[in-house]
Amino acid sequence: MSSSPRQLWPVAGVTALLVGAAAGSLVFRPHPSAGAADRVAVGGGDMVAVENSGPEAAALQAAWDRTVDRIRAKDEAAIALIRGEYTLQQAADRFRDLNADDPNALRTLRWTYAGAPDDELVFRQVLQFAAALAGRVLGRDRGRDRVRELGAAVDARFPKRAAHESGR
């Protein structure tokens, strides 16, 4: 039983949105039923009042749409990786391309893996997305095994970091 990226979007997308929100790199659109001046979280967690129409709202909506499209594309790349349709390198290349327009894409990972080069951070971001989706794509046990396999490949590619994290 295989799931399409669209079916998996609610799980991985929500996970990625929460990770991105914690990093302060997302824009949230106001609920359609909200009043004329709504509070909307922008960028680094600042709160601003914006109207539901006009250039500010259009800019916020466009930023929101770009973010959602980028997350969906990352979900699709992670699913292709999980299924064996992409190599780890191909998935990382796709993520790198998708991150190019977002200076905050690796922000949270920079805190978690302080001192790691951006190349490693991209691979670890791929691994996070794969971990969020693998159980839905392959089932719990096979998904867990696939994530372990991918994690070992990332650790082998960046042995200094893997040794540091395990206390070796």
N, C-alpha and C positions, 0 to 999 in steps of 0.2 A: 504494500500500500504506500503510494508516494503522494506527497503533498505538493501543491504548486507554491511558488513564492507568494502569490496573493493570499493563499490560505494560511501561510506561515507569518505573514506580515504582522498580525496583531501581537504575536508573542515576541518575536525578535524586534519588531519596530518599537514596541513599548519599552522593552529593555534598553534599546539604543537611545530612545528619547530620554529616558530617565538618566542614563549615563551622560548624555549630552547636556541635559538640564543641570546636572550637578556640576558640570564643567563650565556652565554659564555661556554656552555657545549657541543656544537656540533662541528663537523668537516664538512667542506663543500668541496665537490670534485670539481675539475676544470671542466669546460665545455669541451666536447670532441674536439671542434674546436680550443681550446686555444693553444698557442705556447708552446715551450719546457719548459720554466721556467715560471710558473704561480704563481700568488699570491693566497694563500689559507688561509682562516681564520681557526685558530686552537685553540682549548681550550678556554682560557680566553680572546679571541679576538685578540691575537697576529697575526701579519701578517708575513708569512715566504714565501720564494721562494722555490718551490720544482719542480722537474722534473716530467713529466707525466708518467715516467716509473721508475722502480727500487723499492727498499725496502721502501722508504719513501712514494711513491705513493700507494704502496700496503697496507701499514699500514694505511694510510689515508682512502683508500677505505674500508678497513675492519672495521675501526671505524665508518665510515659513514653507512655502511650496518647494523652494530649492532644497531646503533641509530635508523635507520628507522624501523628495526624489532621490537625494543622495543616500539616505538611509535605506530606502528600498533597493537601490542599486547595490549597496553593500550586502544587504540580505541575500540578493540573488547571487552575488559572487561567493558568499559563504556557503550557500546551498550547493552551488556547483562544486566547491571544494569538498564539502562533506560527501557528496555523491561520487567523487573521483573524476568529475568532468574538468576540473581545474587542478593544476598543481598548486602547491603552497606559494611558489614564486608568482604564478599567474594571478592568484587571488591578491597577493600583496601588491603587485603592479596595478591591478584594478583599484584597490583601495588608495594607493598613492595618487593615482589620477583623480579619484573622487575627492581626496583631501586637498588637492592643489588650490582650490578656491576658498578654503576654510582655514584661516590661520589658527583656529582653536581646536581643530580636529583631534590633535594629539595631546591636548592640555592635561586631561586627567591622567593619561598614561605617563606624561612627564613627571607628575608627582609620584606616581606609583613606582616607576622605574627611573628614579633620579640618576642622571648622568648617562643614560642609555642613548645611543645615537638614534636619529629619526628612523633609519632603516629598521632597526630592531622594534621600535615603537609601532611601526606599521604592521609588522608581522604579529606582534602581540595584539594589536587591534583586530586583525583577521581572526586570531585565535579566540578572542572574546566573542565576536559575532558567531563563530562556529560553535562555541560552547553553548550559546543561547539557543541555537537552532537544532543541534545534532539530535537531541532526543525526539523532536517532532519529525525529523526527516527519516531517521533510521530506527527509531524505537529507543527506549531508555538504555538498554544494555549495549546494543551496537553503537548507539550515539556516544555513550560514555567511553567506549573503547576507541572510537574514532577520534574523539577529543584528546584522549591520552596519547594516541599515535601522533596527532598533529602537534601537541605540546612537546613531545619528545623531539620532533623534527625542529621545532623552533629553538629548543634548548641546545640541540646539537649545532645549530647554525650560530648561536650566540653563547658559547660555552662559558665565557667569563661570567656573564650574568647568571646563568644556571647554577654555576658553582657557588656564586655569592649568595643566591637565594636559598640554597640547600644547606648553607653553613659550612661548606667544604673549604 
